[in-house]
Amino acid sequence: MSVSIDARGPRWAALITTFVLAIALITSSVWLIAFQAVVFAIGALRGPQFTPYAYIFKKVVKPRLKSPVTLEDVRPPQFSQAVGLAFTLVAIIGSATGAGGAFTVAVGFALAAAFLNAAFNFCLGCQMYLLILRAAK
Amino acid sequence: MKTLIPLAFVLVLATGYGLWYQRTRGEFRKKKTVNGPKLTAAIVGTELGARATMVQFSSAFCTPCRATKVLLEDMVKTMPDVHYAHIDAESHLELVRQLNILSTPTTLFLNGAGVEVGRAMGTPKRVQVHAALAAIH
């Protein structure tokens, strides 16, 4: 059995991520993407409950929320963080090699996923994991 | 270069997809094409129900899978002629390919003979499950 976390945490993190990626897309800022990549890396490797966004959620947001706590498995949001990391790495490589188109497309996909998660409670692992498995094995 | 075009493009597409996603989660879709393979108790791992069997495919990176399992397990308690089977998609990739399962949770609705009459992707609502089962005689 894996760890359970407050389900509202990843949703909040997705909201912050949406804004960060949106600003990065508008300004074509590779530094902002590098920052977001570090956040994704922490979320993917250590767990989404250890990112700076999760820290803000715990200290500032959570005490003000009145909705009941629903716990969720940590693995689905952790998977989403890994997918986000992959997209931001592609964006950074694209930017470093002068492929501005690759940067825009990769950031665009990461933004779409974060926005869908924040606005529609979209479950990336549900839609992608099986397809990846089917393609890989 | 500062431009709002990629941002607007991503947000419009993602919103369209998100609305579709939200509306179609849990919706029962009748199988329109030719009958799929006949599933047996040996394949789904549970004795088939006299009237119907609900076969849920789940994976690790899937938050709504657990809620779906809890709902369906609870519902079959009061329906002696309907059985519930739970399959881990990851360890049954052959079956997943054969039945064309693309995302989790996907719940197949089998008739008494073990033939799929339709399926639902995402967590269905209680009324949606009742309606789907009512259509199976």
Interface residues (C-beta under 8 A of the other chain):
Chain A: A7 A22 L25 I26 T27 S28 E72 D73 R75 P76 Q78 F79 T104 V107 G108 L111 A112 F115 L116 A119 F120 N121 F122 C123 L124 G125 C126 Q127 Y129 L130 L131 L133 R134 K137
Chain B: M1 K2 T3 L4 P6 L7 F9 V10 L11 L13 A14 T15 Y17 G18 L19 Y21 Q22 S59 A60 F61 C62 T63 P64 C65 R66 A89 E90 L93 V96 R97 I101 L102 S103 T104 P105 G122
